Amino acid sequence: MNKTALKRFAVELRRELMGEMLGRIDYLTGFDEASLPAKYRGRTKELAALKKAIERQGKEEVMEQVAYLWANR
């Protein structure tokens, strides 16, 4: 098995996920509850938890944790 190719793939996947997450986080955290797009209106608890995690840990750390979880599934 070519472990080098697998490691390279994992690193690239993590970077790609982080780039996608940054865009989504910036988009979603730019709204208050009243102005959320319709498909996210029922997700106010999750959005509040995301904002709180970003305040506590910082955006980079939250993205790092999520990317790690997704890349290691």
N, C-alpha and C positions, 0 to 999 in steps of 0.2 A: 504494500500500500504506500502511496506517495504522500507522506505526512506533510511535506513542505507545501504541496499544492493545497491541501486541506487547511493548513494554518493560514496561508495567504487568502484563501476564500473566506475564512472566518473573520479575518481582519478587515477585508473589503466589505463584507456584509455589515459588520459593526459600524464602519464609517458611513455607509449608505443609510443605515437605520438612523444614525444620529443626525444626519443631514435632513432626513424626512421628518424626524421628530422635532427638530428645531423649528422648521416651518410651521408644523401643526401647533406646537406649543405657543409660538408667537401669535399665531392666528387666534387660537382659543382664549388665551389670556388677555387679549385685547378687548374682549367684550365684558359687559356686566351682565347680570342674570336676565335683565329685561330685554336686552338686545341680542341674546344668543340666537344663532341660526336655528330654525325649527328642529332639525334633526338632533340637536344637542340640548334642547330645552329640558328634557327629562333627566339630564345628567349633571344637575347642578351640584350634587354632593361630590361627585367625582372631580368636577372642575375645581371646587373649593379645596378638596384634598390635594390636587395637583398644585394649586397656587400656594397652599401652605407648605408643601414639600419643597417647592422652589424657594420660598422665603427662608426656610430652615437650612436647606442644604445647598442651594444655588442651582441654577438651571443646568449647568454642565454635569454636576454630580447626579441629578435626577435622570438626565439623558443617559449617562454612563450606566446607571443601574438598570434601566429599562433595556438598553441595547445588550447588556450582558445577559439578562434574562432571556431575551428573544434569540440571541445568537447561540446560546447554550442549550436550547431545547432539543 
